[in-house]
Amino acid sequence: MNTSFSTRESEVFVCRPSEIKVVELKKQILMKHLQDRFIAIAVLMMLSSQLFAQVPQDKVPDGTEGELLTVPAVDSTTGKTTNLEKNEVNAKFSTFKIGMGYIGDYAAYVMDDDFKKQMDSAKLEMKDMYKTRDFRVLGSGKFNTKREFSWKFAFMYDGVTEEWLVRETGLLIGVPEIYGRIFIGRTKEGFSMIKVMNGHSPWGAERQMALDAIPILADGIKYYGYLPKPRIFWNLGYYNDFLSEGQGFSTFEWQYVARIGYLPIFHENDRKVLHVAINLRQGKPLNDKFTMKSRPESNPAPFIINTGSFNATNCLSYGGEIYYSGGRWVTGSEVIVHKFTSSVSGDKQFTGGAIEIAYLFTGAKRPYNTQSGNVLGFVPVQKSVFKGGWGEWELMLRYSNLDLTDGSLNGGSFWRFTPQVNWYASKVIRMEFIYGYGVLDRYNLKGAVQIYQARLQLSIL
């Protein structure tokens, strides 16, 4: 902390002896210090990046979730584009790519007597059902400009709210001068690799419970990039609810997000990578209130752990992520802490995390994408069932937990163990067969539930 901060702090103790005011002002100083750190990190990245030149590539990011657009190659003799995917065309001013996605979930629940009592106390019902999780249509393209410049829109039907919502939509601009890209519009905040990844690409059916406090989308600006020689990556973002206020995902008035990481191992040829990153997020809850809640990693289920609404003027979330991919297998873990500040009800802290491993039995190797947010990508299907092959088969094991109990707030805690089999029948069709065993600690009871799930997923992305 510099001299000016120390001077202000000493003035506070002289001028305002009230202990509460001192604490509040010190917190304001801390938050200002965090914002200054965000700016400092961005400046350092910009300065260091000038040491490197951009490497020409035939793919550019399609948004920030891991998908890619093809840079069209035109045959000099025929004038025809030769390298576009089947769902891409090249027009005069821009390429155009059309995509769609569908996810449908079936879930059945076997509950012991204590779990049933907990559901009665919470006035919740666990129903066996098939339900559309979401259906989405996407359009995107690369403008035919010298500078990398692309656009994207996505429109999704949410099966939970039964509403149509705008998903990742905006403009992506390449800025090789600072060795990165800037996205302006609606996008993922950038907290956690699993949260950044397109929802159709992770090895697990649902993201871990501790990530549910982070909104799935936000409106703002994100700067991200990667330095190949030191193998450092980052994304920095600022978002607010000016356009999204009133929508279900908009639970914060504003938020700053940073994700900084390093690749101690990165062998692109055999797809071996060790990925390590830290995540930091500061935000102001909407109307100074927030609710921590989560489903048991089953989308048709209700929120079985839930704090109810509590006062919170600020939220600081931080966590670490580490993943190792050997190509055919991936193992990793993420741990996340959410700290809420309130002068009315007192500060609160909630912690959760997950550890998981996935293995592809049929030989495919999951790629790692340094162009679009440093994430693990879609499994490449070598020979689909429609061409006489077996597709790709993957086994995933995960343990996850989230504790929503702190002081007077007793939202309960839940842990779950999940074995899952993924069958990538083709590039478009994926099926998942999932078993979950979990224990809920709430209402002075520990109830167990078995969850049987199946998912149908269609992806043209």
QUIKAQUI-V134991 format. One record per residue. N is the residue number from 0. RES is the residue in one letter. PHI is phi as a letter, one per 20 degrees, with the letter a starting at -180 (* if undefined). PSI is psi in whole degrees, -180 to 180 (none if undefined). BURIAL is I if it has 16 or more other ideal C-beta (glycine too) atoms within 10 Angstrom, else O. Layout:
# QUIKAQUI-V134991
N & RES & PHI & PSI & BURIAL
N & RES & PHI & PSI & BURIAL
This chain:
# QUIKAQUI-V134991
0 & M & * & 134 & O
1 & N & e & 177 & O
2 & T & f & -39 & O
3 & S & f & -38 & O
4 & F & f & -45 & O
5 & S & f & -40 & O
6 & T & f & -45 & O
7 & R & f & -39 & O
8 & E & f & -43 & O
9 & S & f & -36 & O
10 & E & f & -36 & O
11 & V & f & -44 & I
12 & F & f & -29 & O
13 & V & f & -44 & O
14 & C & e & -29 & O
15 & R & c & 90 & O
16 & P & f & -15 & O
17 & S & f & 124 & O
18 & E & f & -38 & O
19 & I & f & -44 & O
20 & K & f & -38 & O
21 & V & f & -46 & O
22 & V & f & -44 & O
23 & E & f & -43 & I
24 & L & f & -37 & I
25 & K & f & -36 & O
26 & K & f & -39 & I
27 & Q & f & -41 & O
28 & I & f & -41 & O
29 & L & f & -44 & I
30 & M & f & -39 & I
31 & K & f & -38 & O
32 & H & f & -40 & O
33 & L & f & -42 & O
34 & Q & f & -41 & O
35 & D & f & -37 & O
36 & R & f & -40 & O
37 & F & g & -47 & I
38 & I & f & -42 & O
39 & A & f & -43 & O
40 & I & f & -44 & O
41 & A & f & -44 & I
42 & V & f & -44 & O
43 & L & f & -41 & O
44 & M & f & -42 & I
45 & M & f & -43 & I
46 & L & f & -46 & O
47 & S & f & -31 & O
48 & S & f & -19 & I
49 & Q & f & -8 & O
50 & L & f & -9 & O
51 & F & c & 152 & O
52 & A & d & 150 & O
53 & Q & f & 139 & O
54 & V & e & 124 & O
55 & P & f & 139 & O
56 & Q & b & 158 & O
57 & D & e & 6 & O
58 & K & c & 146 & O
59 & V & c & 157 & I
60 & P & f & 141 & I
61 & D & d & 84 & I
62 & G & m & -153 & I
63 & T & c & 15 & I
64 & E & d & 4 & I
65 & G & o & -14 & I
66 & E & f & 165 & I
67 & L & c & 150 & I
68 & L & d & 149 & I
69 & T & e & 134 & I
70 & V & f & 117 & I
71 & P & f & 136 & I
72 & A & d & 122 & O
73 & V & d & 129 & O
74 & D & f & 124 & O
75 & S & f & -22 & O
76 & T & e & -50 & O
77 & T & e & -22 & O
78 & G & m & 8 & O
79 & K & e & 148 & O
80 & T & f & 134 & O
81 & T & d & -12 & O
82 & N & c & 11 & O
83 & L & f & 153 & I
84 & E & f & 168 & O
85 & K & f & -27 & O
86 & N & e & 20 & O
87 & E & c & 142 & I
88 & V & c & 158 & O
89 & N & d & 116 & I
90 & A & d & -175 & O
91 & K & f & -46 & O
92 & F & d & -19 & O
93 & S & a & 154 & I
94 & T & f & 164 & I
95 & F & c & 126 & I
96 & K & c & 131 & I
97 & I & d & 142 & O
98 & G & b & 168 & I
99 & M & b & 161 & O
100 & G & b & 146 & I
101 & Y & c & 137 & I
102 & I & c & 126 & I
103 & G & c & 134 & I
104 & D & d & 136 & I
105 & Y & d & 138 & O
106 & A & b & 139 & I
107 & A & c & 146 & I
108 & Y & c & 133 & I
109 & V & d & 113 & O
110 & M & d & 142 & I
111 & D & e & 176 & O
112 & D & f & -40 & O
113 & D & f & -39 & I
114 & F & f & -40 & I
115 & K & f & -40 & O
116 & K & f & -39 & O
117 & Q & f & -41 & I
118 & M & f & -37 & I
119 & D & f & -42 & O
120 & S & f & -36 & O
121 & A & e & -4 & I
122 & K & l & 46 & O
123 & L & d & 158 & O
124 & E & c & 128 & O
125 & M & e & 107 & I
126 & K & d & 138 & O
127 & D & f & 129 & O
128 & M & a & 161 & O
129 & Y & d & 136 & O
130 & K & b & 139 & O
131 & T & f & 122 & I
132 & R & f & -50 & I
133 & D & a & 157 & I
134 & F & c & 131 & I
135 & R & c & 148 & I
136 & V & c & 143 & O
137 & L & c & 146 & I
138 & G & c & 143 & O
139 & S & a & 169 & I
140 & G & a & 163 & I
141 & K & d & 122 & I
142 & F & f & 145 & O
143 & N & e & 68 & O
144 & T & c & 160 & O
145 & K & f & -45 & O
146 & R & f & 142 & O
147 & E & f & 121 & I
148 & F & b & 117 & I
149 & S & c & 168 & I
150 & W & c & 161 & I
151 & K & b & 144 & I
152 & F & c & 153 & I
153 & A & b & 138 & I
154 & F & c & 127 & O
155 & M & c & 139 & I
156 & Y & e & 121 & I
157 & D & e & 115 & I
158 & G & f & -22 & I
159 & V & f & -50 & O
160 & T & e & -11 & O
161 & E & l & 44 & O
162 & E & c & 156 & O
163 & W & e & 131 & O
164 & L & c & 149 & I
165 & V & e & 124 & I
166 & R & e & -148 & I
167 & E & g & 117 & I
168 & T & b & 128 & I
169 & G & r & -163 & I
170 & L & d & 140 & O
171 & L & c & 124 & I
172 & I & d & 126 & I
173 & G & f & 133 & I
174 & V & c & 77 & I
175 & P & f & -21 & I
176 & E & f & -29 & O
177 & I & d & 22 & I
178 & Y & l & 54 & I
179 & G & a & -163 & I
180 & R & b & 154 & I
181 & I & c & 126 & I
182 & F & d & 132 & I
183 & I & c & 121 & O
184 & G & q & -148 & I
185 & R & e & 127 & I
186 & T & b & 179 & I
187 & K & f & 144 & I
188 & E & f & -38 & I
189 & G & o & 8 & I
190 & F & e & 117 & I
191 & S & n & 131 & I
192 & M & f & -45 & I
193 & I & f & -36 & I
194 & K & f & -33 & I
195 & V & f & -38 & I
196 & M & g & 146 & I
197 & N & g & 137 & I
198 & G & f & -14 & I
199 & H & e & -8 & I
200 & S & d & -24 & I
201 & P & f & 162 & I
202 & W & f & -23 & I
203 & G & e & 154 & I
204 & A & f & -44 & I
205 & E & c & 154 & I
206 & R & f & 157 & I
207 & Q & f & 156 & I
208 & M & f & -34 & I
209 & A & f & -15 & I
210 & L & e & -7 & I
211 & D & f & -22 & I
212 & A & f & -20 & I
213 & I & e & 122 & I
214 & P & g & 144 & I
215 & I & f & -26 & I
216 & L & b & 162 & I
217 & A & b & 155 & I
218 & D & d & 126 & I
219 & G & r & -144 & I
220 & I & c & 135 & O
221 & K & c & 131 & I
222 & Y & d & 123 & I
223 & Y & c & 156 & I
224 & G & a & -177 & I
225 & Y & b & 133 & I
226 & L & d & 111 & I
227 & P & f & -34 & I
228 & K & f & -53 & O
229 & P & e & -7 & O
230 & R & l & 46 & I
231 & I & d & 138 & I
232 & F & c & 164 & I
233 & W & a & 158 & I
234 & N & b & 138 & I
235 & L & c & 135 & I
236 & G & b & 152 & I
237 & Y & c & 136 & I
238 & Y & b & 154 & I
239 & N & b & 175 & I
240 & D & d & 26 & I
241 & F & g & -42 & O
242 & L & e & -27 & O
243 & S & e & 1 & I
244 & E & g & 133 & O
245 & G & n & -15 & O
246 & Q & e & 151 & I
247 & G & g & -35 & O
248 & F & f & -14 & I
249 & S & e & 92 & I
250 & T & d & 2 & I
251 & F & c & 146 & I
252 & E & f & -38 & I
253 & W & b & 160 & O
254 & Q & b & 144 & I
255 & Y & d & 140 & I
256 & V & c & 137 & I
257 & A & c & 140 & I
258 & R & c & 119 & I
259 & I & c & 131 & I
260 & G & b & 172 & I
261 & Y & b & 144 & I
262 & L & d & 91 & I
263 & P & f & -32 & O
264 & I & c & 130 & O
265 & F & b & 96 & O
266 & H & d & 97 & O
267 & E & f & -35 & O
268 & N & f & -47 & O
269 & D & d & 12 & O
270 & R & l & 46 & I
271 & K & d & 129 & O
272 & V & b & 137 & I
273 & L & d & 118 & I
274 & H & d & 124 & I
275 & V & c & 133 & I
276 & A & b & 157 & I
277 & I & d & 149 & O
278 & N & c & 139 & I
279 & L & b & 135 & I
280 & R & b & 132 & I
281 & Q & c & 131 & I
282 & G & b & 161 & I
283 & K & d & 113 & I
284 & P & g & 145 & I
285 & L & f & 126 & I
286 & N & l & 27 & O
287 & D & l & 33 & O
288 & K & c & 151 & O
289 & F & b & 155 & I
290 & T & c & 121 & I
291 & M & e & 126 & I
292 & K & b & 159 & I
293 & S & b & 148 & I
294 & R & e & 166 & I
295 & P & e & 44 & I
296 & E & l & 38 & I
297 & S & b & 113 & I
298 & N & f & -35 & I
299 & P & f & -10 & I
300 & A & e & 158 & I
301 & P & f & 177 & I
302 & F & f & 99 & O
303 & I & e & -19 & I
304 & I & d & 132 & I
305 & N & a & 122 & I
306 & T & e & -18 & I
307 & G & m & 171 & O
308 & S & f & 136 & O
309 & F & c & 158 & I
310 & N & f & 135 & I
311 & A & b & 121 & I
312 & T & e & -17 & I
313 & N & b & 151 & I
314 & C & c & 127 & I
315 & L & d & 116 & I
316 & S & d & 137 & I
317 & Y & b & 156 & I
318 & G & a & 172 & I
319 & G & c & 152 & I
320 & E & c & 139 & I
321 & I & b & 130 & I
322 & Y & c & 141 & I
323 & Y & c & 129 & I
324 & S & d & 125 & I
325 & G & e & 18 & I
326 & G & n & -73 & I
327 & R & e & -21 & I
328 & W & c & 152 & I
329 & V & c & 135 & I
330 & T & c & 147 & O
331 & G & a & 178 & I
332 & S & b & 149 & I
333 & E & c & 136 & I
334 & V & c & 136 & I
335 & I & c & 139 & I
336 & V & c & 133 & O
337 & H & d & 119 & I
338 & K & d & 124 & I
339 & F & d & 136 & I
340 & T & d & 132 & I
341 & S & b & 129 & I
342 & S & e & -9 & O
343 & V & e & -54 & O
344 & S & d & 1 & O
345 & G & n & 158 & O
346 & D & f & 148 & O
347 & K & c & 150 & I
348 & Q & b & 135 & O
349 & F & c & 140 & I
350 & T & c & 144 & I
351 & G & b & 173 & I
352 & G & a & -179 & I
353 & A & b & 152 & I
354 & I & c & 137 & I
355 & E & b & 160 & I
356 & I & b & 140 & I
357 & A & c & 143 & I
358 & Y & c & 130 & O
359 & L & e & 114 & I
360 & F & f & -23 & O
361 & T & e & 9 & I
362 & G & o & -12 & O
363 & A & f & 155 & I
364 & K & c & 124 & I
365 & R & f & 126 & I
366 & P & f & 161 & I
367 & Y & d & 129 & I
368 & N & d & 113 & I
369 & T & e & -10 & I
370 & Q & e & -28 & I
371 & S & c & 63 & I
372 & G & n & 8 & I
373 & N & l & 73 & I
374 & V & c & 158 & I
375 & L & f & 137 & I
376 & G & e & -165 & I
377 & F & f & 147 & I
378 & V & f & 124 & I
379 & P & f & 118 & O
380 & V & e & 119 & I
381 & Q & f & -44 & O
382 & K & b & 109 & O
383 & S & f & 167 & I
384 & V & f & -21 & O
385 & F & e & -6 & O
386 & K & c & 24 & O
387 & G & n & 8 & O
388 & G & d & -174 & O
389 & W & d & -1 & I
390 & G & m & -151 & I
391 & E & c & 138 & I
392 & W & d & 136 & I
393 & E & c & 138 & I
394 & L & d & 134 & O
395 & M & c & 138 & I
396 & L & c & 137 & I
397 & R & b & 141 & I
398 & Y & d & 131 & O
399 & S & b & 155 & I
400 & N & b & 160 & I
401 & L & b & 130 & I
402 & D & d & 116 & I
403 & L & d & 36 & I
404 & T & d & 126 & I
405 & D & b & 114 & I
406 & G & m & -125 & O
407 & S & f & -12 & O
408 & L & e & 118 & I
409 & N & c & 77 & I
410 & G & e & -5 & I
411 & G & n & 168 & I
412 & S & c & 152 & I
413 & F & b & 135 & I
414 & W & c & 153 & I
415 & R & b & 139 & I
416 & F & d & 132 & O
417 & T & c & 112 & I
418 & P & e & 141 & O
419 & Q & b & 140 & I
420 & V & d & 127 & O
421 & N & d & 131 & I
422 & W & d & 111 & I
423 & Y & e & 89 & I
424 & A & f & -33 & I
425 & S & b & -176 & I
426 & K & f & -26 & I
427 & V & e & -37 & I
428 & I & d & 129 & I
429 & R & c & 137 & I
430 & M & c & 145 & O
431 & E & c & 138 & I
432 & F & c & 116 & O
433 & I & c & 138 & I
434 & Y & c & 140 & O
435 & G & c & 137 & I
436 & Y & c & 125 & O
437 & G & c & 159 & I
438 & V & c & 128 & I
439 & L & d & 126 & I
440 & D & d & 102 & I
441 & R & a & 150 & I
442 & Y & l & 37 & I
443 & N & l & 28 & O
444 & L & c & 155 & I
445 & K & c & 103 & O
446 & G & d & 145 & I
447 & A & d & 146 & O
448 & V & c & 139 & I
449 & Q & d & 134 & O
450 & I & c & 122 & I
451 & Y & d & 120 & O
452 & Q & c & 151 & I
453 & A & b & 144 & O
454 & R & c & 138 & I
455 & L & d & 128 & I
456 & Q & c & 130 & I
457 & L & d & 130 & O
458 & S & c & 119 & I
459 & I & c & 95 & I
460 & L & c & none & I
